[in-house]
Amino acid sequence: MPIYEYRCDSCGFQKEHLQKMSDPQLTTCPECGKESYSKQLSAAGFQLKGNGWYATDFKGGGKPAAPAPCQTGEGSCSSCVAN
């Protein structure tokens, strides 16, 4: 069941309510009793865990690519170490 955050426009009271998606929206403020209680838009908080698609495809745990070997053999390219 989702948690919805509500705020009263009259008194500023805020509270989270655990509701079914099919439940009607609350309109009466539990603090002041006025009909100005409205649902707020808030970010969902969740964390992906485990070894599923997130860990294998998007986590970014891979090694960086090795630099290309020097083509000239003179140590003049950025991947060479001059002797």
PDB file of N, CA, C and O in Angstrom, chain B, residues numbered from 101:
ATOM      1  N   MET B 101       0.838  -1.179   0.000  1.00  0.00           N
ATOM      2  CA  MET B 101       0.000   0.000   0.000  1.00  0.00           C
ATOM      3  C   MET B 101       0.882   1.242   0.000  1.00  0.00           C
ATOM      4  O   MET B 101       1.841   1.316   0.768  1.00  0.00           O
ATOM      5  N   PRO B 102       0.576   2.202  -0.836  1.00  0.00           N
ATOM      6  CA  PRO B 102       1.386   3.417  -0.894  1.00  0.00           C
ATOM      7  C   PRO B 102       1.142   4.349   0.293  1.00  0.00           C
ATOM      8  O   PRO B 102       0.086   4.321   0.925  1.00  0.00           O
ATOM      9  N   ILE B 103       2.129   5.157   0.567  1.00  0.00           N
ATOM     10  CA  ILE B 103       2.030   6.189   1.600  1.00  0.00           C
ATOM     11  C   ILE B 103       1.878   7.520   0.881  1.00  0.00           C
ATOM     12  O   ILE B 103       2.697   7.874   0.032  1.00  0.00           O
ATOM     13  N   TYR B 104       0.826   8.254   1.225  1.00  0.00           N
ATOM     14  CA  TYR B 104       0.566   9.552   0.624  1.00  0.00           C
ATOM     15  C   TYR B 104       0.792  10.642   1.659  1.00  0.00           C
ATOM     16  O   TYR B 104       0.455  10.483   2.833  1.00  0.00           O
ATOM     17  N   GLU B 105       1.363  11.742   1.210  1.00  0.00           N
ATOM     18  CA  GLU B 105       1.607  12.881   2.084  1.00  0.00           C
ATOM     19  C   GLU B 105       0.532  13.934   1.822  1.00  0.00           C
ATOM     20  O   GLU B 105       0.264  14.300   0.677  1.00  0.00           O
ATOM     21  N   TYR B 106      -0.075  14.412   2.904  1.00  0.00           N
ATOM     22  CA  TYR B 106      -1.124  15.428   2.809  1.00  0.00           C
ATOM     23  C   TYR B 106      -0.687  16.682   3.559  1.00  0.00           C
ATOM     24  O   TYR B 106       0.111  16.622   4.494  1.00  0.00           O
ATOM     25  N   ARG B 107      -1.234  17.823   3.124  1.00  0.00           N
ATOM     26  CA  ARG B 107      -0.968  19.102   3.785  1.00  0.00           C
ATOM     27  C   ARG B 107      -2.226  19.950   3.754  1.00  0.00           C
ATOM     28  O   ARG B 107      -2.948  19.991   2.758  1.00  0.00           O
ATOM     29  N   CYS B 108      -2.472  20.627   4.874  1.00  0.00           N
ATOM     30  CA  CYS B 108      -3.621  21.521   4.970  1.00  0.00           C
ATOM     31  C   CYS B 108      -3.209  22.913   4.508  1.00  0.00           C
ATOM     32  O   CYS B 108      -2.224  23.465   4.997  1.00  0.00           O
ATOM     33  N   ASP B 109      -3.956  23.476   3.572  1.00  0.00           N
ATOM     34  CA  ASP B 109      -3.665  24.817   3.079  1.00  0.00           C
ATOM     35  C   ASP B 109      -4.048  25.895   4.086  1.00  0.00           C
ATOM     36  O   ASP B 109      -3.539  27.014   4.012  1.00  0.00           O
ATOM     37  N   SER B 110      -4.929  25.580   5.021  1.00  0.00           N
ATOM     38  CA  SER B 110      -5.377  26.566   6.010  1.00  0.00           C
ATOM     39  C   SER B 110      -4.416  26.704   7.187  1.00  0.00           C
ATOM     40  O   SER B 110      -3.999  27.812   7.527  1.00  0.00           O
ATOM     41  N   CYS B 111      -4.062  25.568   7.815  1.00  0.00           N
ATOM     42  CA  CYS B 111      -3.234  25.638   9.035  1.00  0.00           C
ATOM     43  C   CYS B 111      -1.799  25.155   8.831  1.00  0.00           C
ATOM     44  O   CYS B 111      -0.962  25.344   9.713  1.00  0.00           O
ATOM     45  N   GLY B 112      -1.496  24.532   7.680  1.00  0.00           N
ATOM     46  CA  GLY B 112      -0.141  24.070   7.400  1.00  0.00           C
ATOM     47  C   GLY B 112       0.198  22.698   7.971  1.00  0.00           C
ATOM     48  O   GLY B 112       1.346  22.261   7.880  1.00  0.00           O
ATOM     49  N   PHE B 113      -0.780  22.013   8.557  1.00  0.00           N
ATOM     50  CA  PHE B 113      -0.556  20.688   9.134  1.00  0.00           C
ATOM     51  C   PHE B 113      -0.190  19.696   8.036  1.00  0.00           C
ATOM     52  O   PHE B 113      -0.819  19.682   6.979  1.00  0.00           O
ATOM     53  N   GLN B 114       0.840  18.854   8.282  1.00  0.00           N
ATOM     54  CA  GLN B 114       1.270  17.845   7.320  1.00  0.00           C
ATOM     55  C   GLN B 114       1.299  16.485   7.990  1.00  0.00           C
ATOM     56  O   GLN B 114       1.654  16.361   9.162  1.00  0.00           O
ATOM     57  N   LYS B 115       0.914  15.453   7.218  1.00  0.00           N
ATOM     58  CA  LYS B 115       0.926  14.101   7.746  1.00  0.00           C
ATOM     59  C   LYS B 115       0.951  13.110   6.588  1.00  0.00           C
ATOM     60  O   LYS B 115       0.427  13.385   5.509  1.00  0.00           O
ATOM     61  N   GLU B 116       1.571  11.947   6.827  1.00  0.00           N
ATOM     62  CA  GLU B 116       1.570  10.863   5.851  1.00  0.00           C
ATOM     63  C   GLU B 116       0.473   9.876   6.204  1.00  0.00           C
ATOM     64  O   GLU B 116       0.261   9.571   7.378  1.00  0.00           O
ATOM     65  N   HIS B 117      -0.228   9.374   5.187  1.00  0.00           N
ATOM     66  CA  HIS B 117      -1.316   8.419   5.382  1.00  0.00           C
ATOM     67  C   HIS B 117      -1.075   7.193   4.516  1.00  0.00           C
ATOM     68  O   HIS B 117      -0.754   7.313   3.334  1.00  0.00           O
ATOM     69  N   LEU B 118      -1.229   6.022   5.103  1.00  0.00           N
ATOM     70  CA  LEU B 118      -1.137   4.757   4.386  1.00  0.00           C
ATOM     71  C   LEU B 118      -2.527   4.457   3.832  1.00  0.00           C
ATOM     72  O   LEU B 118      -3.471   4.229   4.589  1.00  0.00           O
ATOM     73  N   GLN B 119      -2.645   4.461   2.492  1.00  0.00           N
ATOM     74  CA  GLN B 119      -3.948   4.279   1.847  1.00  0.00           C
ATOM     75  C   GLN B 119      -3.833   3.334   0.664  1.00  0.00           C
ATOM     76  O   GLN B 119      -2.770   3.205   0.058  1.00  0.00           O
ATOM     77  N   LYS B 120      -4.939   2.675   0.343  1.00  0.00           N
ATOM     78  CA  LYS B 120      -5.022   1.916  -0.897  1.00  0.00           C
ATOM     79  C   LYS B 120      -5.127   2.913  -2.044  1.00  0.00           C
ATOM     80  O   LYS B 120      -5.557   4.051  -1.853  1.00  0.00           O
ATOM     81  N   MET B 121      -4.735   2.484  -3.218  1.00  0.00           N
ATOM     82  CA  MET B 121      -4.864   3.361  -4.381  1.00  0.00           C
ATOM     83  C   MET B 121      -6.331   3.644  -4.701  1.00  0.00           C
ATOM     84  O   MET B 121      -6.653   4.678  -5.286  1.00  0.00           O
ATOM     85  N   SER B 122      -7.215   2.728  -4.317  1.00  0.00           N
ATOM     86  CA  SER B 122      -8.641   2.887  -4.601  1.00  0.00           C
ATOM     87  C   SER B 122      -9.368   3.720  -3.534  1.00  0.00           C
ATOM     88  O   SER B 122     -10.525   4.088  -3.736  1.00  0.00           O
ATOM     89  N   ASP B 123      -8.712   4.023  -2.401  1.00  0.00           N
ATOM     90  CA  ASP B 123      -9.343   4.830  -1.355  1.00  0.00           C
ATOM     91  C   ASP B 123      -9.575   6.255  -1.846  1.00  0.00           C
ATOM     92  O   ASP B 123      -8.770   6.785  -2.611  1.00  0.00           O
ATOM     93  N   PRO B 124     -10.673   6.879  -1.410  1.00  0.00           N
ATOM     94  CA  PRO B 124     -10.909   8.270  -1.805  1.00  0.00           C
ATOM     95  C   PRO B 124      -9.885   9.201  -1.163  1.00  0.00           C
ATOM     96  O   PRO B 124      -9.369   8.927  -0.080  1.00  0.00           O
ATOM     97  N   GLN B 125      -9.603  10.295  -1.845  1.00  0.00           N
ATOM     98  CA  GLN B 125      -8.654  11.285  -1.329  1.00  0.00           C
ATOM     99  C   GLN B 125      -9.217  11.952  -0.080  1.00  0.00           C
ATOM    100  O   GLN B 125     -10.405  12.273  -0.028  1.00  0.00           O
ATOM    101  N   LEU B 126      -8.370  12.163   0.926  1.00  0.00           N
ATOM    102  CA  LEU B 126      -8.803  12.838   2.152  1.00  0.00           C
ATOM    103  C   LEU B 126      -8.928  14.331   1.884  1.00  0.00           C
ATOM    104  O   LEU B 126      -8.107  14.908   1.169  1.00  0.00           O
ATOM    105  N   THR B 127      -9.947  14.953   2.452  1.00  0.00           N
ATOM    106  CA  THR B 127     -10.148  16.392   2.237  1.00  0.00           C
ATOM    107  C   THR B 127     -10.276  17.167   3.539  1.00  0.00           C
ATOM    108  O   THR B 127     -10.039  18.375   3.551  1.00  0.00           O
ATOM    109  N   THR B 128     -10.647  16.508   4.642  1.00  0.00           N
ATOM    110  CA  THR B 128     -10.832  17.179   5.925  1.00  0.00           C
ATOM    111  C   THR B 128      -9.553  17.096   6.745  1.00  0.00           C
ATOM    112  O   THR B 128      -9.046  16.004   6.999  1.00  0.00           O
ATOM    113  N   CYS B 129      -9.034  18.235   7.156  1.00  0.00           N
ATOM    114  CA  CYS B 129      -7.808  18.299   7.948  1.00  0.00           C
ATOM    115  C   CYS B 129      -8.073  17.731   9.349  1.00  0.00           C
ATOM    116  O   CYS B 129      -9.016  18.164  10.011  1.00  0.00           O
ATOM    117  N   PRO B 130      -7.257  16.768   9.817  1.00  0.00           N
ATOM    118  CA  PRO B 130      -7.459  16.209  11.157  1.00  0.00           C
ATOM    119  C   PRO B 130      -7.092  17.200  12.272  1.00  0.00           C
ATOM    120  O   PRO B 130      -7.485  17.004  13.422  1.00  0.00           O
ATOM    121  N   GLU B 131      -6.353  18.246  11.945  1.00  0.00           N
ATOM    122  CA  GLU B 131      -5.919  19.232  12.942  1.00  0.00           C
ATOM    123  C   GLU B 131      -6.941  20.354  13.132  1.00  0.00           C
ATOM    124  O   GLU B 131      -7.360  20.626  14.257  1.00  0.00           O
ATOM    125  N   CYS B 132      -7.345  21.008  12.037  1.00  0.00           N
ATOM    126  CA  CYS B 132      -8.247  22.157  12.156  1.00  0.00           C
ATOM    127  C   CYS B 132      -9.683  21.863  11.716  1.00  0.00           C
ATOM    128  O   CYS B 132     -10.589  22.644  12.005  1.00  0.00           O
ATOM    129  N   GLY B 133      -9.902  20.725  11.008  1.00  0.00           N
ATOM    130  CA  GLY B 133     -11.246  20.343  10.591  1.00  0.00           C
ATOM    131  C   GLY B 133     -11.735  20.995   9.311  1.00  0.00           C
ATOM    132  O   GLY B 133     -12.856  20.722   8.882  1.00  0.00           O
ATOM    133  N   LYS B 134     -10.939  21.841   8.691  1.00  0.00           N
ATOM    134  CA  LYS B 134     -11.359  22.504   7.448  1.00  0.00           C
ATOM    135  C   LYS B 134     -11.184  21.580   6.259  1.00  0.00           C
ATOM    136  O   LYS B 134     -10.403  20.630   6.303  1.00  0.00           O
ATOM    137  N   GLU B 135     -11.921  21.869   5.196  1.00  0.00           N
ATOM    138  CA  GLU B 135     -11.901  21.068   3.972  1.00  0.00           C
ATOM    139  C   GLU B 135     -10.794  21.537   3.020  1.00  0.00           C
ATOM    140  O   GLU B 135     -11.037  21.703   1.825  1.00  0.00           O
ATOM    141  N   SER B 136      -9.596  21.749   3.538  1.00  0.00           N
ATOM    142  CA  SER B 136      -8.487  22.221   2.702  1.00  0.00           C
ATOM    143  C   SER B 136      -7.275  21.289   2.785  1.00  0.00           C
ATOM    144  O   SER B 136      -6.135  21.719   2.607  1.00  0.00           O
ATOM    145  N   TYR B 137      -7.536  20.020   3.056  1.00  0.00           N
ATOM    146  CA  TYR B 137      -6.488  19.002   3.165  1.00  0.00           C
ATOM    147  C   TYR B 137      -6.269  18.419   1.782  1.00  0.00           C
ATOM    148  O   TYR B 137      -7.209  17.889   1.189  1.00  0.00           O
ATOM    149  N   SER B 138      -5.061  18.500   1.251  1.00  0.00           N
ATOM    150  CA  SER B 138      -4.814  18.020  -0.112  1.00  0.00           C
ATOM    151  C   SER B 138      -3.554  17.160  -0.187  1.00  0.00           C
ATOM    152  O   SER B 138      -2.616  17.310   0.596  1.00  0.00           O
ATOM    153  N   LYS B 139      -3.576  16.262  -1.154  1.00  0.00           N
ATOM    154  CA  LYS B 139      -2.464  15.332  -1.379  1.00  0.00           C
ATOM    155  C   LYS B 139      -1.300  16.094  -2.010  1.00  0.00           C
ATOM    156  O   LYS B 139      -1.497  16.912  -2.908  1.00  0.00           O
ATOM    157  N   GLN B 140      -0.088  15.818  -1.532  1.00  0.00           N
ATOM    158  CA  GLN B 140       1.110  16.467  -2.045  1.00  0.00           C
ATOM    159  C   GLN B 140       1.853  15.535  -2.991  1.00  0.00           C
ATOM    160  O   GLN B 140       1.718  14.314  -2.914  1.00  0.00           O
ATOM    161  N   LEU B 141       2.623  16.116  -3.867  1.00  0.00           N
ATOM    162  CA  LEU B 141       3.472  15.349  -4.754  1.00  0.00           C
ATOM    163  C   LEU B 141       4.831  15.226  -4.083  1.00  0.00           C
ATOM    164  O   LEU B 141       5.459  16.237  -3.768  1.00  0.00           O
ATOM    165  N   SER B 142       5.288  14.006  -3.861  1.00  0.00           N
ATOM    166  CA  SER B 142       6.579  13.805  -3.199  1.00  0.00           C
ATOM    167  C   SER B 142       7.345  12.691  -3.909  1.00  0.00           C
ATOM    168  O   SER B 142       6.767  11.872  -4.624  1.00  0.00           O
ATOM    169  N   ALA B 143       8.647  12.682  -3.696  1.00  0.00           N
ATOM    170  CA  ALA B 143       9.507  11.677  -4.321  1.00  0.00           C
ATOM    171  C   ALA B 143       9.412  10.357  -3.571  1.00  0.00           C
ATOM    172  O   ALA B 143       9.370  10.321  -2.342  1.00  0.00           O
ATOM    173  N   ALA B 144       9.381   9.297  -4.325  1.00  0.00           N
ATOM    174  CA  ALA B 144       9.356   7.972  -3.710  1.00  0.00           C
ATOM    175  C   ALA B 144      10.756   7.593  -3.256  1.00  0.00           C
ATOM    176  O   ALA B 144      11.731   7.873  -3.954  1.00  0.00           O
ATOM    177  N   GLY B 145      10.864   6.973  -2.118  1.00  0.00           N
ATOM    178  CA  GLY B 145      12.161   6.545  -1.612  1.00  0.00           C
ATOM    179  C   GLY B 145      12.295   5.045  -1.696  1.00  0.00           C
ATOM    180  O   GLY B 145      11.548   4.319  -1.040  1.00  0.00           O
ATOM    181  N   PHE B 146      13.235   4.566  -2.491  1.00  0.00           N
ATOM    182  CA  PHE B 146      13.483   3.142  -2.575  1.00  0.00           C
ATOM    183  C   PHE B 146      14.939   2.928  -2.963  1.00  0.00           C
ATOM    184  O   PHE B 146      15.595   3.829  -3.485  1.00  0.00           O
ATOM    185  N   GLN B 147      15.424   1.744  -2.707  1.00  0.00           N
ATOM    186  CA  GLN B 147      16.807   1.407  -3.017  1.00  0.00           C
ATOM    187  C   GLN B 147      16.850   0.049  -3.701  1.00  0.00           C
ATOM    188  O   GLN B 147      16.219  -0.904  -3.244  1.00  0.00           O
ATOM    189  N   LEU B 148      17.589  -0.035  -4.789  1.00  0.00           N
ATOM    190  CA  LEU B 148      17.726  -1.296  -5.502  1.00  0.00           C
ATOM    191  C   LEU B 148      18.846  -2.101  -4.862  1.00  0.00           C
ATOM    192  O   LEU B 148      19.961  -1.605  -4.697  1.00  0.00           O
ATOM    193  N   LYS B 149      18.546  -3.341  -4.502  1.00  0.00           N
ATOM    194  CA  LYS B 149      19.536  -4.211  -3.869  1.00  0.00           C
ATOM    195  C   LYS B 149      19.551  -5.559  -4.575  1.00  0.00           C
ATOM    196  O   LYS B 149      18.631  -5.894  -5.320  1.00  0.00           O
ATOM    197  N   GLY B 150      20.594  -6.317  -4.334  1.00  0.00           N
ATOM    198  CA  GLY B 150      20.653  -7.659  -4.886  1.00  0.00           C
ATOM    199  C   GLY B 150      21.530  -7.736  -6.115  1.00  0.00           C
ATOM    200  O   GLY B 150      22.299  -6.818  -6.398  1.00  0.00           O
ATOM    201  N   ASN B 151      21.414  -8.832  -6.846  1.00  0.00           N
ATOM    202  CA  ASN B 151      22.275  -9.049  -8.001  1.00  0.00           C
ATOM    203  C   ASN B 151      21.477  -9.178  -9.293  1.00  0.00           C
ATOM    204  O   ASN B 151      21.859  -9.947 -10.175  1.00  0.00           O
ATOM    205  N   GLY B 152      20.396  -8.454  -9.418  1.00  0.00           N
ATOM    206  CA  GLY B 152      19.570  -8.503 -10.620  1.00  0.00           C
ATOM    207  C   GLY B 152      20.092  -7.582 -11.700  1.00  0.00           C
ATOM    208  O   GLY B 152      21.285  -7.281 -11.733  1.00  0.00           O
ATOM    209  N   TRP B 153      19.226  -7.130 -12.578  1.00  0.00           N
ATOM    210  CA  TRP B 153      19.607  -6.317 -13.733  1.00  0.00           C
ATOM    211  C   TRP B 153      20.317  -5.043 -13.327  1.00  0.00           C
ATOM    212  O   TRP B 153      21.204  -4.582 -14.045  1.00  0.00           O
ATOM    213  N   TYR B 154      19.946  -4.453 -12.181  1.00  0.00           N
ATOM    214  CA  TYR B 154      20.582  -3.200 -11.764  1.00  0.00           C
ATOM    215  C   TYR B 154      22.078  -3.409 -11.509  1.00  0.00           C
ATOM    216  O   TYR B 154      22.907  -2.626 -11.973  1.00  0.00           O
ATOM    217  N   ALA B 155      22.416  -4.460 -10.774  1.00  0.00           N
ATOM    218  CA  ALA B 155      23.809  -4.715 -10.417  1.00  0.00           C
ATOM    219  C   ALA B 155      24.636  -5.118 -11.635  1.00  0.00           C
ATOM    220  O   ALA B 155      25.815  -4.773 -11.723  1.00  0.00           O
ATOM    221  N   THR B 156      24.039  -5.835 -12.560  1.00  0.00           N
ATOM    222  CA  THR B 156      24.805  -6.319 -13.703  1.00  0.00           C
ATOM    223  C   THR B 156      24.861  -5.328 -14.865  1.00  0.00           C
ATOM    224  O   THR B 156      25.836  -5.323 -15.616  1.00  0.00           O
ATOM    225  N   ASP B 157      23.840  -4.491 -15.029  1.00  0.00           N
ATOM    226  CA  ASP B 157      23.779  -3.621 -16.199  1.00  0.00           C
ATOM    227  C   ASP B 157      24.032  -2.145 -15.930  1.00  0.00           C
ATOM    228  O   ASP B 157      24.538  -1.444 -16.807  1.00  0.00           O
ATOM    229  N   PHE B 158      23.696  -1.655 -14.743  1.00  0.00           N
ATOM    230  CA  PHE B 158      23.737  -0.215 -14.520  1.00  0.00           C
ATOM    231  C   PHE B 158      24.548   0.246 -13.319  1.00  0.00           C
ATOM    232  O   PHE B 158      24.703   1.452 -13.124  1.00  0.00           O
ATOM    233  N   LYS B 159      25.055  -0.640 -12.531  1.00  0.00           N
ATOM    234  CA  LYS B 159      25.733  -0.238 -11.306  1.00  0.00           C
ATOM    235  C   LYS B 159      27.066   0.438 -11.582  1.00  0.00           C
ATOM    236  O   LYS B 159      27.512   1.250 -10.771  1.00  0.00           O
ATOM    237  N   GLY B 160      27.711   0.134 -12.687  1.00  0.00           N
ATOM    238  CA  GLY B 160      28.965   0.792 -13.035  1.00  0.00           C
ATOM    239  C   GLY B 160      30.161   0.230 -12.291  1.00  0.00           C
ATOM    240  O   GLY B 160      31.131   0.948 -12.047  1.00  0.00           O
ATOM    241  N   GLY B 161      30.110  -1.033 -11.929  1.00  0.00           N
ATOM    242  CA  GLY B 161      31.198  -1.629 -11.187  1.00  0.00           C
ATOM    243  C   GLY B 161      32.307  -2.183 -12.073  1.00  0.00           C
ATOM    244  O   GLY B 161      33.240  -2.810 -11.570  1.00  0.00           O
ATOM    245  N   GLY B 162      32.224  -1.964 -13.363  1.00  0.00           N
ATOM    246  CA  GLY B 162      33.228  -2.502 -14.274  1.00  0.00           C
ATOM    247  C   GLY B 162      34.548  -1.728 -14.204  1.00  0.00           C
ATOM    248  O   GLY B 162      34.592  -0.609 -13.694  1.00  0.00           O
ATOM    249  N   LYS B 163      35.612  -2.330 -14.717  1.00  0.00           N
ATOM    250  CA  LYS B 163      36.921  -1.680 -14.730  1.00  0.00           C
ATOM    251  C   LYS B 163      36.981  -0.702 -15.892  1.00  0.00           C
ATOM    252  O   LYS B 163      36.335  -0.918 -16.918  1.00  0.00           O
ATOM    253  N   PRO B 164      37.760   0.387 -15.742  1.00  0.00           N
ATOM    254  CA  PRO B 164      37.920   1.306 -16.868  1.00  0.00           C
ATOM    255  C   PRO B 164      38.732   0.635 -17.974  1.00  0.00           C
ATOM    256  O   PRO B 164      39.559  -0.237 -17.708  1.00  0.00           O
ATOM    257  N   ALA B 165      38.493   1.043 -19.189  1.00  0.00           N
ATOM    258  CA  ALA B 165      39.188   0.454 -20.334  1.00  0.00           C
ATOM    259  C   ALA B 165      40.675   0.776 -20.263  1.00  0.00           C
ATOM    260  O   ALA B 165      41.059   1.882 -19.884  1.00  0.00           O
ATOM    261  N   ALA B 166      41.509  -0.191 -20.628  1.00  0.00           N
ATOM    262  CA  ALA B 166      42.956   0.007 -20.637  1.00  0.00           C
ATOM    263  C   ALA B 166      43.325   0.900 -21.813  1.00  0.00           C
ATOM    264  O   ALA B 166      42.708   0.812 -22.875  1.00  0.00           O
ATOM    265  N   PRO B 167      44.331   1.765 -21.633  1.00  0.00           N
ATOM    266  CA  PRO B 167      44.724   2.633 -22.751  1.00  0.00           C
ATOM    267  C   PRO B 167      45.303   1.805 -23.905  1.00  0.00           C
ATOM    268  O   PRO B 167      45.873   0.735 -23.693  1.00  0.00           O
ATOM    269  N   ALA B 168      45.151   2.305 -25.084  1.00  0.00           N
ATOM    270  CA  ALA B 168      45.657   1.612 -26.267  1.00  0.00           C
ATOM    271  C   ALA B 168      47.182   1.578 -26.227  1.00  0.00           C
ATOM    272  O   ALA B 168      47.804   2.526 -25.748  1.00  0.00           O
ATOM    273  N   PRO B 169      47.791   0.507 -26.720  1.00  0.00           N
ATOM    274  CA  PRO B 169      49.252   0.442 -26.720  1.00  0.00           C
ATOM    275  C   PRO B 169      49.830   1.464 -27.706  1.00  0.00           C
ATOM    276  O   PRO B 169      49.166   1.874 -28.658  1.00  0.00           O
ATOM    277  N   CYS B 170      51.055   1.855 -27.457  1.00  0.00           N
ATOM    278  CA  CYS B 170      51.717   2.842 -28.310  1.00  0.00           C
ATOM    279  C   CYS B 170      51.902   2.275 -29.714  1.00  0.00           C
ATOM    280  O   CYS B 170      52.372   1.149 -29.877  1.00  0.00           O
ATOM    281  N   GLN B 171      51.542   3.035 -30.701  1.00  0.00           N
ATOM    282  CA  GLN B 171      51.666   2.591 -32.084  1.00  0.00           C
ATOM    283  C   GLN B 171      53.063   2.857 -32.651  1.00  0.00           C
ATOM    284  O   GLN B 171      53.502   2.183 -33.582  1.00  0.00           O
ATOM    285  N   THR B 172      53.753   3.844 -32.081  1.00  0.00           N
ATOM    286  CA  THR B 172      55.063   4.196 -32.647  1.00  0.00           C
ATOM    287  C   THR B 172      56.210   3.508 -31.919  1.00  0.00           C
ATOM    288  O   THR B 172      57.275   3.301 -32.501  1.00  0.00           O
ATOM    289  N   GLY B 173      56.010   3.155 -30.667  1.00  0.00           N
ATOM    290  CA  GLY B 173      57.072   2.513 -29.890  1.00  0.00           C
ATOM    291  C   GLY B 173      58.115   3.496 -29.393  1.00  0.00           C
ATOM    292  O   GLY B 173      59.139   3.084 -28.847  1.00  0.00           O
ATOM    293  N   GLU B 174      57.876   4.792 -29.572  1.00  0.00           N
ATOM    294  CA  GLU B 174      58.835   5.825 -29.178  1.00  0.00           C
ATOM    295  C   GLU B 174      58.520   6.436 -27.840  1.00  0.00           C
ATOM    296  O   GLU B 174      59.305   7.241 -27.338  1.00  0.00           O
ATOM    297  N   GLY B 175      57.374   6.077 -27.227  1.00  0.00           N
ATOM    298  CA  GLY B 175      57.023   6.684 -25.952  1.00  0.00           C
ATOM    299  C   GLY B 175      56.453   8.083 -26.089  1.00  0.00           C
ATOM    300  O   GLY B 175      56.439   8.843 -25.121  1.00  0.00           O
ATOM    301  N   SER B 176      55.978   8.437 -27.293  1.00  0.00           N
ATOM    302  CA  SER B 176      55.484   9.785 -27.519  1.00  0.00           C
ATOM    303  C   SER B 176      53.971   9.927 -27.318  1.00  0.00           C
ATOM    304  O   SER B 176      53.475  11.049 -27.216  1.00  0.00           O
ATOM    305  N   CYS B 177      53.228   8.820 -27.261  1.00  0.00           N
ATOM    306  CA  CYS B 177      51.783   8.930 -27.069  1.00  0.00           C
ATOM    307  C   CYS B 177      51.456   8.946 -25.570  1.00  0.00           C
ATOM    308  O   CYS B 177      52.299   8.580 -24.751  1.00  0.00           O
ATOM    309  N   SER B 178      50.272   9.356 -25.219  1.00  0.00           N
ATOM    310  CA  SER B 178      49.904   9.538 -23.819  1.00  0.00           C
ATOM    311  C   SER B 178      49.828   8.224 -23.045  1.00  0.00           C
ATOM    312  O   SER B 178      49.913   8.245 -21.817  1.00  0.00           O
ATOM    313  N   SER B 179      49.671   7.082 -23.718  1.00  0.00           N
ATOM    314  CA  SER B 179      49.576   5.811 -23.013  1.00  0.00           C
ATOM    315  C   SER B 179      50.935   5.159 -22.783  1.00  0.00           C
ATOM    316  O   SER B 179      51.031   4.171 -22.054  1.00  0.00           O
ATOM    317  N   CYS B 180      52.003   5.708 -23.406  1.00  0.00           N
ATOM    318  CA  CYS B 180      53.338   5.151 -23.246  1.00  0.00           C
ATOM    319  C   CYS B 180      54.049   5.755 -22.052  1.00  0.00           C
ATOM    320  O   CYS B 180      53.796   6.896 -21.665  1.00  0.00           O
ATOM    321  N   VAL B 181      54.930   4.979 -21.486  1.00  0.00           N
ATOM    322  CA  VAL B 181      55.817   5.489 -20.456  1.00  0.00           C
ATOM    323  C   VAL B 181      57.188   5.594 -21.096  1.00  0.00           C
ATOM    324  O   VAL B 181      57.760   4.596 -21.533  1.00  0.00           O
ATOM    325  N   ALA B 182      57.705   6.803 -21.147  1.00  0.00           N
ATOM    326  CA  ALA B 182      58.995   7.010 -21.793  1.00  0.00           C
ATOM    327  C   ALA B 182      60.097   6.316 -21.019  1.00  0.00           C
ATOM    328  O   ALA B 182      60.116   6.370 -19.789  1.00  0.00           O
ATOM    329  N   ASN B 183      61.014   5.666 -21.714  1.00  0.00           N
ATOM    330  CA  ASN B 183      62.118   4.956 -21.080  1.00  0.00           C
ATOM    331  C   ASN B 183      63.286   5.860 -20.859  1.00  0.00           C
ATOM    332  O   ASN B 183      64.311   5.428 -20.332  1.00  0.00           O
TER     333      ASN B 183
END
